Amino acid sequence: MTKKERYRFVIDYFLEHVPEAETELIYDNPYQLLVAVILSAQCTDKRVNLTTPAIFAKYPTPKELAKATFDELFPFIRSISYPNNKTKHLIGMANMLMDRFHGQVPMTVDELVQLPGVGRKTANVITSVIDEQPNMAVDTHVFRVSKRIGLVAETASTPLAVEKELIKNIPQELVHKAHHWLILHGRYICVARNPKCDQCGLTRECKYYQRFLKNN
């Protein structure tokens, strides 16, 4: 099977079985999603979703969050991984939104990565989820799954290399969905240890399965 055929097979599978894939983070507007994604770094979406309601109630807009002190915000984030850094990042992010972007979350990757706590992955999430831009956020799940299936080369050793290869081969109008397809597949089926290949509909063309598990 050629790479083009493998992509077509994988895309067709997800279009049929997971046509409306979306983020599992709970949010009502771009500001809330930005806060949630910053908190989600190396933390589960479930834990973030338990944490954010109190933050959004206390700090409903960047204006209120920008006025928060470290000691005021930290208790809300204590249960999240790396709470010290994330507390500082959220306050810094809110201040920059107020100072440079009139309190609005910008919708370009170049602008978003200027914000404290926002790297390329987070910027790609915001722009693809909110604006359906053809940007691919490569987290550990996307990195693992895309290489296991054979969508990207084994030599693609960085998230940026994986991102570029996926963007090149996935139809532009589906990139924002493909981001969620790969994340959710990695979260629930193609897990890091003991992948659930018996529950996977992609094994027929999955390089990992064909190479290591098919005859076991």
Secondary structure, DSSP 8 states (H G I E B T S, - for coil): --HHHHHHHHHHHHHHH-TT----S--SSHHHHHHHHHHHTTS-HHHHHHHHHHHHHH--SHHHHHT--HHHHHHHHTTSSSHHHHHHHHHHHHHHHHHHSTT----SHHHHTTSTT--HHHHHHHHHHHH--S-----HHHHHHHHHHTSS-TT--SHHHHHHHHHHHS-GGGHHHHHHHHHHHHHHTS-SSS--GGG-TTGGG-HHIIIIITT-
